[in-house]
Amino acid sequence: MAACLWELETLMGPKLTDSVLQQAGANGGASFARGLVGETLPQGGEQVLRDCLAAYQAAGLGRLETEALEWPIGRALIRGHDTFES
């Protein structure tokens, strides 16, 4: 992975590389969540999101803490620790 990261940073620069990898992670997380709950959030979606975060943690993808959750607006602030893969 380190060689690929170095190659990306060499081609695109560190700022764009970070942005691309962050978006790829967000897209992967969204895909994982859709697999758990489907395309539309059911009633009680706040709990579904918390369950999804618990599933990430149970899978060993880091420690995730919900700092802010504005439901049903859809704004969530989740802080991750040791979450490179997630």
C-alpha positions as CSV (number, residue, x, y, z in Angstrom):
1,M,0.0,0.0,0.0
2,A,2.8,2.4,0.8
3,A,4.2,2.2,-2.7
4,C,0.9,2.9,-4.3
5,L,0.3,5.8,-1.9
6,W,3.8,7.2,-2.8
7,E,3.0,6.8,-6.6
8,L,-0.4,8.6,-6.2
9,E,1.2,11.4,-4.2
10,T,3.9,11.7,-6.9
11,L,1.4,11.9,-9.7
12,M,-1.3,14.0,-8.1
13,G,0.3,15.6,-5.0
14,P,-0.5,14.9,-1.4
15,K,-3.6,17.2,-1.1
16,L,-5.5,15.6,-4.1
17,T,-4.4,12.1,-3.0
18,D,-5.8,12.7,0.4
19,S,-9.1,14.0,-1.0
20,V,-9.4,11.1,-3.5
21,L,-8.8,8.4,-0.8
22,Q,-11.2,10.1,1.6
23,Q,-13.9,10.2,-1.0
24,A,-13.2,6.5,-1.8
25,G,-13.6,5.7,1.8
26,A,-16.9,7.6,2.1
27,N,-18.2,5.9,-1.0
28,G,-17.3,2.5,0.4
29,G,-18.9,3.3,3.7
30,A,-22.1,4.4,2.0
31,S,-22.1,1.2,-0.1
32,F,-21.7,-0.8,3.1
33,A,-24.5,1.0,4.8
34,R,-26.9,0.6,1.8
35,G,-26.1,-3.2,2.0
36,L,-27.3,-3.2,5.6
37,V,-30.4,-1.0,5.4
38,G,-31.3,-0.5,1.7
39,E,-31.6,2.7,-0.3
40,T,-34.1,4.5,1.9
41,L,-33.8,4.9,5.7
42,P,-36.7,3.4,7.6
43,Q,-38.3,4.9,10.7
44,G,-35.8,4.8,13.5
45,G,-33.0,5.5,11.0
46,E,-30.9,7.0,13.8
47,Q,-30.7,3.6,15.5
48,V,-29.9,2.0,12.1
49,L,-26.9,4.4,11.7
50,R,-25.7,3.5,15.2
51,D,-26.1,-0.2,14.4
52,C,-24.1,0.3,11.2
53,L,-21.3,2.0,13.2
54,A,-21.4,-0.9,15.7
55,A,-21.1,-3.4,12.8
56,Y,-18.0,-1.5,11.5
57,Q,-16.4,-1.7,14.9
58,A,-17.4,-5.4,15.4
59,A,-15.7,-6.1,12.0
60,G,-12.5,-4.6,13.4
61,L,-12.6,-1.4,11.3
62,G,-11.7,0.9,14.1
63,R,-13.4,2.8,17.0
64,L,-16.1,5.2,15.9
65,E,-17.7,7.8,18.1
66,T,-20.8,9.7,17.3
67,E,-20.2,13.4,18.3
68,A,-23.3,14.9,16.7
69,L,-26.4,13.4,15.0
70,E,-29.1,15.6,13.7
71,W,-31.9,13.4,12.6
72,P,-33.8,13.4,10.2
73,I,-31.8,16.2,8.6
74,G,-29.1,13.7,7.9
75,R,-26.1,15.5,9.4
76,A,-23.8,13.2,11.4
77,L,-20.4,14.0,12.9
78,I,-18.5,10.7,13.6
79,R,-15.0,10.7,14.8
80,G,-12.9,7.7,13.9
81,H,-9.9,6.3,15.8
82,D,-7.6,3.7,14.1
83,T,-10.0,3.6,11.1
84,F,-7.7,3.5,8.1
85,E,-9.8,0.8,6.3
86,S,-13.3,2.2,7.2
